[in-house]
Amino acid sequence: MTDTIHVLFDEAALDKRNAELAAAIAKANYQNLLVIAVLKGSFVFAADLLRALYRAGVPLEVEFMSLSSYGSGTKSSGDVKIVRDVDANVDGRDVLLIDDILESGRTLAFAKSMLSERGAARVDVAVLLDKKGKRVAEIEGEYVGFDCPDKFVVGYGMDKAHSYREVPFVGYLTDF
C-alpha cells in the first residue's frame, strides 16, 4: 500500500523561510562559525540553509554528525548514540547545529551539551520544524523554520523507515 502524503509546507514556503532564517543568523555575528548538520534527516534542509547563508554573506565551515535515538523504528528509544562524530575541533568556536525537527529534544540536547563540554564558545540550534508538544528535554531552537502540528511528517529529508526523504516538500501521513 502506498502512503498518501499531504502537503504541509510547499517548496516556495521552504525557500522563503530558509532566506529569512539565513538573514536572522547573519545578524547574530557568529565568530569562527562551524555549522554541524545532524544526519540523516537534516541533509536537505541543511543544504538549502547553507546556500541561503552563503547568499547572506555568512562565512562558515561545515561538518556532519550522525546521532540516533530511533534505529529503524518510528518512536524514539530515549537513548542517543553517536553514529558519526565531527572531525573538527570545536574548542573556542561558535557552533550552529542544524537538524530537521525538534521533537523530544533528547538528540539536540545531547549534541548541544556534548559540544559545550568540548569547549565550544557558543552552541545554537536551527531546526526546520518545532514540535513543542512532544518535548521531554529542556531545549529550544534559536532559529525555527515552522511550528509543526502533531502529525507524522516526511519529505525534505525526513523519512518513514528510510522512505520519502526525496520528496521536495514537507508533508504528513494520515494513516499513522
KOLNULO-874742 format. One line per 2 residues: number of its first residue (from 1); their letters; for each residue x, y, z of C-alpha. Coordinates in steps of 0.2 Angstrom, whole numbers. Each point is the difference from the previous one (the first is absolute). Example, Ala and Ser with C-alpha at 12.3 -4.5 7.8 and 13.67 -1.06 7.14 Angstrom:
BEGIN
1 = AS = 62 -22 39 | 6 17 -3
END
This chain:
BEGIN
1 = MT = 0 0 0 | 7 17 -5
3 = DT = -2 14 13 | -9 16 -4
5 = IH = 11 15 4 | -9 17 4
7 = VL = 9 16 -3 | 4 9 16
9 = FD = 14 12 -6 | 2 2 -19
11 = EA = 17 4 -9 | -4 19 -1
13 = AL = -3 1 18 | 16 -10 4
15 = DK = 10 11 -11 | -7 16 7
17 = RN = 3 -6 18 | 18 -6 -3
19 = AE = 4 18 -6 | -8 8 15
21 = LA = 9 -12 12 | 17 4 -9
23 = AA = -4 18 2 | -3 -2 19
25 = IA = 16 -11 2 | 10 13 -10
27 = KA = -5 13 13 | 6 -11 15
29 = NY = 19 5 -4 | 7 -18 2
31 = QN = 19 -1 1 | 9 -14 -7
33 = LL = -16 -9 -4 | -1 -19 -2
35 = VI = -17 -6 -6 | -3 -18 4
37 = AV = -14 -9 -9 | -8 -14 10
39 = LK = -2 -15 -12 | -10 -7 -8
41 = GS = -16 10 1 | 7 17 -1
43 = FV = 10 -2 -16 | -12 8 -12
45 = FA = -5 14 12 | 19 3 4
47 = AD = 5 1 -18 | -14 13 -4
49 = LL = 4 10 16 | 19 -1 -4
51 = RA = -3 7 -17 | -11 14 7
53 = LY = 14 4 13 | 12 2 -14
55 = RA = -12 12 -9 | -1 9 17
57 = GV = 19 2 1 | 2 -11 15
59 = PL = 18 -8 0 | 0 -17 8
61 = EV = 7 -18 -1 | -11 -15 -1
63 = EF = 1 -17 9 | -12 -15 2
65 = MS = -5 -10 15 | -12 -15 0
67 = LS = -9 -3 16 | -14 -13 3
69 = SY = -14 -3 12 | -11 -9 -12
71 = GS = 9 -14 -8 | -12 -7 -14
73 = GT = -16 4 10 | -11 15 0
75 = KS = 0 3 19 | 15 7 10
77 = SG = 9 -13 11 | 5 14 12
79 = DV = 19 -5 -2 | 10 11 -11
81 = KI = 15 -8 -9 | 14 8 -10
83 = VR = 0 -9 -17 | 13 13 -8
85 = DV = 9 13 10 | 7 17 -7
87 = DA = 18 0 -5 | 3 19 4
89 = NV = 6 6 17 | -15 11 7
91 = DG = 11 8 14 | -3 19 1
93 = RD = -11 0 -16 | -18 5 -3
95 = VL = -11 -15 -5 | -16 0 -9
97 = LI = -9 -17 1 | -12 -3 -15
99 = DD = -13 -14 2 | -17 -4 -8
101 = IL = -12 0 14 | 1 4 19
103 = ES = -12 -12 7 | 5 -9 17
105 = GR = 15 11 0 | 11 -15 7
107 = TL = 11 0 -16 | 4 18 -1
109 = AF = 1 2 19 | 13 -14 0
111 = AK = 10 8 -15 | -1 18 7
113 = SM = 7 -6 17 | 13 -11 -8
115 = LS = 7 14 -10 | -1 12 14
117 = ER = 10 -12 11 | 13 -1 -15
119 = GA = 3 19 3 | -11 8 -14
121 = AR = -2 18 4 | -18 1 -5
123 = VD = -12 -14 -6 | -16 5 -8
125 = VA = -14 -10 -9 | -9 2 -17
127 = VL = -14 -12 -3 | -12 -1 -15
129 = LD = -14 -5 11 | -5 2 18
131 = KK = -12 -13 8 | -2 8 17
133 = GK = -13 -12 6 | 12 -15 0
135 = RV = 15 8 10 | 7 -9 15
137 = AE = 17 8 0 | 4 18 5
139 = IE = 5 8 -17 | -7 13 -12
141 = GE = 6 4 -17 | 7 17 -3
143 = YV = -5 0 -18 | -16 -9 -4
145 = GF = -7 -2 -18 | -18 -5 5
147 = DC = -11 -6 14 | -5 -18 -4
149 = PD = -17 -7 4 | -1 -17 9
151 = KF = 1 -10 -16 | 13 -13 -7
153 = VV = 10 11 -13 | 10 -6 -15
155 = GY = 9 8 -14 | 14 13 -2
157 = GM = 12 -13 8 | -12 -7 13
159 = DK = -5 -18 -2 | -11 -14 5
161 = AH = 11 -15 2 | 12 7 -13
163 = SY = -13 4 -13 | -6 18 -6
165 = RE = 16 10 3 | 0 5 -18
167 = VP = -17 8 0 | 3 19 -3
169 = FV = -12 6 13 | -5 -3 18
171 = GY = -15 -11 1 | -9 -11 12
173 = LT = -7 -17 0 | -18 -3 6
175 = DF = 0 -19 2 | 13 1 14
END
